[in-house]
Amino acid sequence: MTSRFDGIGMTSMRTRSRMVERLRERGIRDEELLAVMGSVPRHLFVDEALASRAYEDIPLPLGFGQTISSPYTVARMTEVLRNGRALKKVLEVGTGCGYQTAVLARLAKEVYSVERIGELLKRARTIFRDLRIYNVRLKHGDGQQGIPEAAPFDGIIVTAAIPHVPRALTEQLEVGGRMVLPLGAQEQVLYLIERTECGARETVLESVKFVPLVPGVVS
Ligand code: SAH
């Protein structure tokens, strides 16, 4: 009997290591992260019809007009977020299909992830259970508010484009913590915010393309 887990079987292991090689060629250096991306079965997070394309370096539709970021974007954001540190408690805004969440879950002690579309959360929850990922707390809500009751976080990652840095999120970052987010509307750039003793330091990284952050929740 075959299941979605055998999925594309050995081929998926091979395609995964090819994906990791491409990430290395494009400049990703964090070996711990590369090992995790080589182990998380990305094809389980996309629609079955798209599973064969899951390891190409492209964003894919995940339903509800949303997209799963390309492997390179996931790698780049996670590398900047981690900066070689072991992460304790990370907040993700925009769970989507849960792939980025799963990568974070293997690199951090605890991951909190907020998603505004209830149906996406339900799907992600099922995959986490199947993959035996137990250190993720999912919340249905508007991620701009963060999760004050779980703060502070040593890492925050926003996976939808936002016009300005939400004050609530900077406040939920611990001193020494790092936040990575796509800022802007049509033209977007990746921003790194580092929380310091006396405020926050901002660094502009590269141009990116994300779906916009939308206020409010839907079921
Ligand atoms: N990390 C995701 C990216 C999904 S796309 C993945 O790899 O699949 C961005 C996601 O952000 C979408 O699922 C969208 O519904 C969600 N989103 C948009 N605005 C939001 C908000 N205000 N709060 C929480 N999630 C939001």
py3Dmol code that shows the C-alpha trace and the ligand (Angstrom):
import py3Dmol

protein = """\
ATOM      1  CA  MET A   1       0.000   0.000   0.000  1.00  0.00           C
ATOM      2  CA  THR A   2       1.366   3.424  -0.841  1.00  0.00           C
ATOM      3  CA  SER A   3       0.559   6.664   0.924  1.00  0.00           C
ATOM      4  CA  ARG A   4       1.291  10.302   0.335  1.00  0.00           C
ATOM      5  CA  PHE A   5       4.306   9.781   2.557  1.00  0.00           C
ATOM      6  CA  ASP A   6       5.903   7.343   0.156  1.00  0.00           C
ATOM      7  CA  GLY A   7       4.707  10.030  -2.237  1.00  0.00           C
ATOM      8  CA  ILE A   8       7.378  10.429  -4.807  1.00  0.00           C
ATOM      9  CA  GLY A   9       9.484   8.047  -2.728  1.00  0.00           C
ATOM     10  CA  MET A  10      13.232   7.857  -3.177  1.00  0.00           C
ATOM     11  CA  THR A  11      12.942  10.332  -5.994  1.00  0.00           C
ATOM     12  CA  SER A  12      11.824  12.963  -3.526  1.00  0.00           C
ATOM     13  CA  MET A  13      14.952  12.321  -1.437  1.00  0.00           C
ATOM     14  CA  ARG A  14      17.112  12.765  -4.482  1.00  0.00           C
ATOM     15  CA  THR A  15      15.235  15.833  -5.695  1.00  0.00           C
ATOM     16  CA  ARG A  16      15.536  17.241  -2.187  1.00  0.00           C
ATOM     17  CA  SER A  17      19.288  16.895  -2.185  1.00  0.00           C
ATOM     18  CA  ARG A  18      19.413  18.531  -5.611  1.00  0.00           C
ATOM     19  CA  MET A  19      17.357  21.395  -4.163  1.00  0.00           C
ATOM     20  CA  VAL A  20      19.881  21.719  -1.326  1.00  0.00           C
ATOM     21  CA  GLU A  21      22.764  21.786  -3.842  1.00  0.00           C
ATOM     22  CA  ARG A  22      21.045  24.620  -5.740  1.00  0.00           C
ATOM     23  CA  LEU A  23      20.554  26.547  -2.480  1.00  0.00           C
ATOM     24  CA  ARG A  24      24.262  26.160  -1.757  1.00  0.00           C
ATOM     25  CA  GLU A  25      25.128  27.376  -5.245  1.00  0.00           C
ATOM     26  CA  ARG A  26      22.947  30.430  -4.668  1.00  0.00           C
ATOM     27  CA  GLY A  27      24.917  31.315  -1.550  1.00  0.00           C
ATOM     28  CA  ILE A  28      23.099  29.718   1.391  1.00  0.00           C
ATOM     29  CA  ARG A  29      25.829  28.764   3.866  1.00  0.00           C
ATOM     30  CA  ASP A  30      23.977  27.645   7.019  1.00  0.00           C
ATOM     31  CA  GLU A  31      24.657  23.902   6.988  1.00  0.00           C
ATOM     32  CA  GLU A  32      22.217  23.143   9.800  1.00  0.00           C
ATOM     33  CA  LEU A  33      19.472  24.874   7.839  1.00  0.00           C
ATOM     34  CA  LEU A  34      20.452  23.085   4.619  1.00  0.00           C
ATOM     35  CA  ALA A  35      20.276  19.738   6.434  1.00  0.00           C
ATOM     36  CA  VAL A  36      16.780  20.590   7.683  1.00  0.00           C
ATOM     37  CA  MET A  37      15.621  21.637   4.223  1.00  0.00           C
ATOM     38  CA  GLY A  38      17.025  18.397   2.910  1.00  0.00           C
ATOM     39  CA  SER A  39      14.843  16.491   5.351  1.00  0.00           C
ATOM     40  CA  VAL A  40      11.469  18.299   5.390  1.00  0.00           C
ATOM     41  CA  PRO A  41       9.192  16.717   2.731  1.00  0.00           C
ATOM     42  CA  ARG A  42       8.114  19.906   0.918  1.00  0.00           C
ATOM     43  CA  HIS A  43       5.857  17.962  -1.481  1.00  0.00           C
ATOM     44  CA  LEU A  44       3.466  17.157   1.388  1.00  0.00           C
ATOM     45  CA  PHE A  45       2.728  20.851   1.860  1.00  0.00           C
ATOM     46  CA  VAL A  46       1.609  21.545  -1.703  1.00  0.00           C
ATOM     47  CA  ASP A  47      -1.422  20.369  -3.605  1.00  0.00           C
ATOM     48  CA  GLU A  48      -0.962  16.778  -4.823  1.00  0.00           C
ATOM     49  CA  ALA A  49      -1.256  17.941  -8.427  1.00  0.00           C
ATOM     50  CA  LEU A  50       1.820  20.141  -7.891  1.00  0.00           C
ATOM     51  CA  ALA A  51       3.857  17.666  -5.819  1.00  0.00           C
ATOM     52  CA  SER A  52       6.251  16.910  -8.675  1.00  0.00           C
ATOM     53  CA  ARG A  53       7.207  20.600  -8.828  1.00  0.00           C
ATOM     54  CA  ALA A  54       7.600  21.046  -5.072  1.00  0.00           C
ATOM     55  CA  TYR A  55      11.423  21.026  -5.135  1.00  0.00           C
ATOM     56  CA  GLU A  56      11.866  23.479  -7.997  1.00  0.00           C
ATOM     57  CA  ASP A  57      13.022  26.900  -6.945  1.00  0.00           C
ATOM     58  CA  ILE A  58       9.672  28.557  -7.596  1.00  0.00           C
ATOM     59  CA  PRO A  59       6.769  29.822  -5.494  1.00  0.00           C
ATOM     60  CA  LEU A  60       3.613  27.677  -5.877  1.00  0.00           C
ATOM     61  CA  PRO A  61      -0.079  28.419  -5.358  1.00  0.00           C
ATOM     62  CA  LEU A  62      -1.477  27.023  -2.110  1.00  0.00           C
ATOM     63  CA  GLY A  63      -5.135  27.996  -2.555  1.00  0.00           C
ATOM     64  CA  PHE A  64      -7.083  31.017  -1.282  1.00  0.00           C
ATOM     65  CA  GLY A  65      -4.981  33.235  -3.572  1.00  0.00           C
ATOM     66  CA  GLN A  66      -1.891  32.601  -1.417  1.00  0.00           C
ATOM     67  CA  THR A  67       1.521  31.226  -2.388  1.00  0.00           C
ATOM     68  CA  ILE A  68       4.165  29.067  -0.739  1.00  0.00           C
ATOM     69  CA  SER A  69       7.508  30.861  -0.988  1.00  0.00           C
ATOM     70  CA  SER A  70      10.265  29.388  -3.154  1.00  0.00           C
ATOM     71  CA  PRO A  71      12.837  27.201  -1.367  1.00  0.00           C
ATOM     72  CA  TYR A  72      15.451  29.948  -1.842  1.00  0.00           C
ATOM     73  CA  THR A  73      13.257  32.578  -0.168  1.00  0.00           C
ATOM     74  CA  VAL A  74      12.541  30.235   2.760  1.00  0.00           C
ATOM     75  CA  ALA A  75      16.267  29.465   3.066  1.00  0.00           C
ATOM     76  CA  ARG A  76      17.393  33.070   2.789  1.00  0.00           C
ATOM     77  CA  MET A  77      14.889  34.388   5.356  1.00  0.00           C
ATOM     78  CA  THR A  78      15.639  31.581   7.787  1.00  0.00           C
ATOM     79  CA  GLU A  79      19.393  32.045   7.423  1.00  0.00           C
ATOM     80  CA  VAL A  80      19.101  35.765   8.165  1.00  0.00           C
ATOM     81  CA  LEU A  81      16.753  35.069  11.076  1.00  0.00           C
ATOM     82  CA  ARG A  82      19.032  32.475  12.637  1.00  0.00           C
ATOM     83  CA  ASN A  83      22.345  34.148  11.970  1.00  0.00           C
ATOM     84  CA  GLY A  84      23.997  30.944  13.155  1.00  0.00           C
ATOM     85  CA  ARG A  85      22.249  31.029  16.559  1.00  0.00           C
ATOM     86  CA  ALA A  86      20.191  28.286  18.158  1.00  0.00           C
ATOM     87  CA  LEU A  87      16.658  29.702  18.302  1.00  0.00           C
ATOM     88  CA  LYS A  88      14.493  29.394  21.392  1.00  0.00           C
ATOM     89  CA  LYS A  89      11.104  30.866  20.625  1.00  0.00           C
ATOM     90  CA  VAL A  90      10.131  32.063  17.158  1.00  0.00           C
ATOM     91  CA  LEU A  91       7.000  33.811  15.920  1.00  0.00           C
ATOM     92  CA  GLU A  92       5.873  33.393  12.328  1.00  0.00           C
ATOM     93  CA  VAL A  93       3.182  35.613  10.808  1.00  0.00           C
ATOM     94  CA  GLY A  94       1.439  33.835   7.902  1.00  0.00           C
ATOM     95  CA  THR A  95       1.493  30.044   8.369  1.00  0.00           C
ATOM     96  CA  GLY A  96       0.162  29.418   4.851  1.00  0.00           C
ATOM     97  CA  CYS A  97       0.784  25.769   4.015  1.00  0.00           C
ATOM     98  CA  GLY A  98       3.122  25.419   6.995  1.00  0.00           C
ATOM     99  CA  TYR A  99       6.349  24.600   5.126  1.00  0.00           C
ATOM    100  CA  GLN A 100       8.354  27.511   6.546  1.00  0.00           C
ATOM    101  CA  THR A 101       6.877  26.668   9.956  1.00  0.00           C
ATOM    102  CA  ALA A 102       8.080  23.068   9.694  1.00  0.00           C
ATOM    103  CA  VAL A 103      11.602  24.211   8.754  1.00  0.00           C
ATOM    104  CA  LEU A 104      11.619  26.561  11.756  1.00  0.00           C
ATOM    105  CA  ALA A 105      10.274  23.820  14.028  1.00  0.00           C
ATOM    106  CA  ARG A 106      13.411  21.762  13.371  1.00  0.00           C
ATOM    107  CA  LEU A 107      15.678  24.726  14.191  1.00  0.00           C
ATOM    108  CA  ALA A 108      13.922  26.294  17.184  1.00  0.00           C
ATOM    109  CA  LYS A 109      12.759  25.008  20.518  1.00  0.00           C
ATOM    110  CA  GLU A 110       9.272  26.410  20.034  1.00  0.00           C
ATOM    111  CA  VAL A 111       7.476  28.016  17.093  1.00  0.00           C
ATOM    112  CA  TYR A 112       4.337  30.123  17.312  1.00  0.00           C
ATOM    113  CA  SER A 113       2.630  30.740  13.989  1.00  0.00           C
ATOM    114  CA  VAL A 114      -0.376  32.985  13.284  1.00  0.00           C
ATOM    115  CA  GLU A 115      -2.578  32.647  10.198  1.00  0.00           C
ATOM    116  CA  ARG A 116      -5.708  34.637   9.273  1.00  0.00           C
ATOM    117  CA  ILE A 117      -7.295  31.905   7.076  1.00  0.00           C
ATOM    118  CA  GLY A 118      -8.730  29.161   9.304  1.00  0.00           C
ATOM    119  CA  GLU A 119      -8.876  26.545   6.548  1.00  0.00           C
ATOM    120  CA  LEU A 120      -5.111  26.826   5.901  1.00  0.00           C
ATOM    121  CA  LEU A 121      -4.411  26.359   9.603  1.00  0.00           C
ATOM    122  CA  LYS A 122      -6.533  23.209   9.649  1.00  0.00           C
ATOM    123  CA  ARG A 123      -4.520  21.716   6.786  1.00  0.00           C
ATOM    124  CA  ALA A 124      -1.185  22.688   8.322  1.00  0.00           C
ATOM    125  CA  ARG A 125      -2.221  21.157  11.643  1.00  0.00           C
ATOM    126  CA  THR A 126      -2.903  17.793   9.960  1.00  0.00           C
ATOM    127  CA  ILE A 127       0.491  17.765   8.234  1.00  0.00           C
ATOM    128  CA  PHE A 128       2.331  18.643  11.464  1.00  0.00           C
ATOM    129  CA  ARG A 129       0.568  15.769  13.200  1.00  0.00           C
ATOM    130  CA  ASP A 130       1.485  13.358  10.394  1.00  0.00           C
ATOM    131  CA  LEU A 131       5.111  14.522  10.503  1.00  0.00           C
ATOM    132  CA  ARG A 132       5.127  14.331  14.317  1.00  0.00           C
ATOM    133  CA  ILE A 133       6.022  17.988  14.705  1.00  0.00           C
ATOM    134  CA  TYR A 134       4.932  18.840  18.224  1.00  0.00           C
ATOM    135  CA  ASN A 135       6.746  22.104  19.038  1.00  0.00           C
ATOM    136  CA  VAL A 136       4.484  24.344  16.938  1.00  0.00           C
ATOM    137  CA  ARG A 137       1.620  26.391  18.414  1.00  0.00           C
ATOM    138  CA  LEU A 138      -0.818  27.617  15.785  1.00  0.00           C
ATOM    139  CA  LYS A 139      -3.078  30.593  16.269  1.00  0.00           C
ATOM    140  CA  HIS A 140      -5.991  31.774  14.150  1.00  0.00           C
ATOM    141  CA  GLY A 141      -5.730  35.548  14.171  1.00  0.00           C
ATOM    142  CA  ASP A 142      -4.367  38.749  12.707  1.00  0.00           C
ATOM    143  CA  GLY A 143      -0.619  38.405  12.942  1.00  0.00           C
ATOM    144  CA  GLN A 144       0.028  42.161  13.021  1.00  0.00           C
ATOM    145  CA  GLN A 145      -0.757  41.988  16.728  1.00  0.00           C
ATOM    146  CA  GLY A 146       1.771  39.222  17.288  1.00  0.00           C
ATOM    147  CA  ILE A 147       1.144  37.020  20.343  1.00  0.00           C
ATOM    148  CA  PRO A 148       1.765  39.254  23.386  1.00  0.00           C
ATOM    149  CA  GLU A 149       1.044  36.441  25.841  1.00  0.00           C
ATOM    150  CA  ALA A 150       3.852  34.295  24.381  1.00  0.00           C
ATOM    151  CA  ALA A 151       6.378  37.160  23.933  1.00  0.00           C
ATOM    152  CA  PRO A 152       9.275  37.885  23.961  1.00  0.00           C
ATOM    153  CA  PHE A 153      10.591  36.048  20.900  1.00  0.00           C
ATOM    154  CA  ASP A 154      14.209  35.757  19.841  1.00  0.00           C
ATOM    155  CA  GLY A 155      13.097  35.575  16.208  1.00  0.00           C
ATOM    156  CA  ILE A 156      10.101  36.892  14.252  1.00  0.00           C
ATOM    157  CA  ILE A 157       9.461  36.152  10.588  1.00  0.00           C
ATOM    158  CA  VAL A 158       6.676  37.715   8.540  1.00  0.00           C
ATOM    159  CA  THR A 159       5.781  35.901   5.317  1.00  0.00           C
ATOM    160  CA  ALA A 160       3.321  38.434   3.832  1.00  0.00           C
ATOM    161  CA  ALA A 161       4.258  41.925   2.613  1.00  0.00           C
ATOM    162  CA  ILE A 162       3.501  44.687   5.031  1.00  0.00           C
ATOM    163  CA  PRO A 163       3.587  48.479   4.376  1.00  0.00           C
ATOM    164  CA  HIS A 164       5.316  49.364   7.646  1.00  0.00           C
ATOM    165  CA  VAL A 165       6.887  47.533  10.587  1.00  0.00           C
ATOM    166  CA  PRO A 166       4.104  46.861  13.120  1.00  0.00           C
ATOM    167  CA  ARG A 167       5.082  48.334  16.488  1.00  0.00           C
ATOM    168  CA  ALA A 168       3.502  45.357  18.302  1.00  0.00           C
ATOM    169  CA  LEU A 169       5.955  43.003  16.609  1.00  0.00           C
ATOM    170  CA  THR A 170       9.070  45.058  17.386  1.00  0.00           C
ATOM    171  CA  GLU A 171       7.907  45.229  21.003  1.00  0.00           C
ATOM    172  CA  GLN A 172       7.595  41.436  21.159  1.00  0.00           C
ATOM    173  CA  LEU A 173      11.197  40.971  20.081  1.00  0.00           C
ATOM    174  CA  GLU A 174      13.665  40.375  22.902  1.00  0.00           C
ATOM    175  CA  VAL A 175      16.834  42.443  23.105  1.00  0.00           C
ATOM    176  CA  GLY A 176      19.296  40.757  20.740  1.00  0.00           C
ATOM    177  CA  GLY A 177      16.373  39.250  18.788  1.00  0.00           C
ATOM    178  CA  ARG A 178      15.997  39.458  15.012  1.00  0.00           C
ATOM    179  CA  MET A 179      12.959  40.032  12.801  1.00  0.00           C
ATOM    180  CA  VAL A 180      12.855  39.445   9.033  1.00  0.00           C
ATOM    181  CA  LEU A 181      10.000  40.830   6.966  1.00  0.00           C
ATOM    182  CA  PRO A 182       9.078  41.916   3.434  1.00  0.00           C
ATOM    183  CA  LEU A 183       8.273  45.615   3.514  1.00  0.00           C
ATOM    184  CA  GLY A 184       6.345  47.567   0.867  1.00  0.00           C
ATOM    185  CA  ALA A 185       3.417  47.154  -1.505  1.00  0.00           C
ATOM    186  CA  GLN A 186       4.227  46.722  -5.245  1.00  0.00           C
ATOM    187  CA  GLU A 187       7.969  47.160  -4.705  1.00  0.00           C
ATOM    188  CA  GLN A 188       9.047  45.119  -1.715  1.00  0.00           C
ATOM    189  CA  VAL A 189      12.349  44.731   0.068  1.00  0.00           C
ATOM    190  CA  LEU A 190      13.428  42.287   2.724  1.00  0.00           C
ATOM    191  CA  TYR A 191      14.158  44.032   5.998  1.00  0.00           C
ATOM    192  CA  LEU A 192      16.111  42.860   8.990  1.00  0.00           C
ATOM    193  CA  ILE A 193      15.247  44.487  12.321  1.00  0.00           C
ATOM    194  CA  GLU A 194      17.585  43.831  15.240  1.00  0.00           C
ATOM    195  CA  ARG A 195      16.299  44.759  18.659  1.00  0.00           C
ATOM    196  CA  THR A 196      18.965  46.565  20.679  1.00  0.00           C
ATOM    197  CA  GLU A 197      19.120  47.893  24.265  1.00  0.00           C
ATOM    198  CA  CYS A 198      18.069  51.339  23.105  1.00  0.00           C
ATOM    199  CA  GLY A 199      15.750  50.634  20.168  1.00  0.00           C
ATOM    200  CA  ALA A 200      16.029  48.798  16.876  1.00  0.00           C
ATOM    201  CA  ARG A 201      18.522  48.692  14.021  1.00  0.00           C
ATOM    202  CA  GLU A 202      17.157  48.254  10.479  1.00  0.00           C
ATOM    203  CA  THR A 203      19.036  46.765   7.533  1.00  0.00           C
ATOM    204  CA  VAL A 204      17.675  46.615   3.987  1.00  0.00           C
ATOM    205  CA  LEU A 205      18.495  43.322   2.269  1.00  0.00           C
ATOM    206  CA  GLU A 206      17.195  42.506  -1.241  1.00  0.00           C
ATOM    207  CA  SER A 207      14.062  42.899  -3.398  1.00  0.00           C
ATOM    208  CA  VAL A 208      11.393  40.249  -2.852  1.00  0.00           C
ATOM    209  CA  LYS A 209       7.831  39.417  -3.961  1.00  0.00           C
ATOM    210  CA  PHE A 210       5.225  38.335  -1.407  1.00  0.00           C
ATOM    211  CA  VAL A 211       1.433  38.339  -1.236  1.00  0.00           C
ATOM    212  CA  PRO A 212       0.187  41.278   0.833  1.00  0.00           C
ATOM    213  CA  LEU A 213      -0.613  41.040   4.510  1.00  0.00           C
ATOM    214  CA  VAL A 214      -4.382  41.462   4.965  1.00  0.00           C
ATOM    215  CA  PRO A 215      -5.980  42.626   8.212  1.00  0.00           C
ATOM    216  CA  GLY A 216      -8.718  40.620   9.976  1.00  0.00           C
ATOM    217  CA  VAL A 217      -9.496  36.886   9.947  1.00  0.00           C
ATOM    218  CA  VAL A 218     -11.574  34.471   7.822  1.00  0.00           C
ATOM    219  CA  SER A 219     -12.662  30.958   8.752  1.00  0.00           C
TER     220      SER A 219
END
"""
ligand_1 = """\
26
SAH
N 5.045 30.863 5.019
C 3.973 30.574 4.117
C 3.697 31.736 3.195
C 2.278 31.826 2.866
S 1.778 33.250 1.976
C 4.236 29.299 3.360
O 5.391 28.898 3.225
O 3.288 28.679 2.896
C 1.371 34.376 3.263
C 0.366 33.910 4.275
O 0.125 35.012 5.167
C -0.988 33.520 3.714
O -1.325 32.240 4.147
C -1.933 34.580 4.257
O -3.237 34.098 4.516
C -1.230 34.989 5.548
N -1.619 36.302 6.063
C -1.884 37.431 5.374
N -2.217 38.433 6.193
C -2.157 37.925 7.470
C -2.400 38.466 8.777
N -2.785 39.721 8.958
N -2.222 37.662 9.839
C -1.847 36.352 9.684
N -1.616 35.796 8.484
C -1.764 36.566 7.384
"""
view = py3Dmol.view(width=600, height=400)
view.addModel(protein, "pdb")
view.setStyle({"model": 0}, {"cartoon": {"style": "trace"}})
view.addModel(ligand_1, "xyz")
view.setStyle({"model": 1}, {"stick": {}})
view.zoomTo()
view.show()
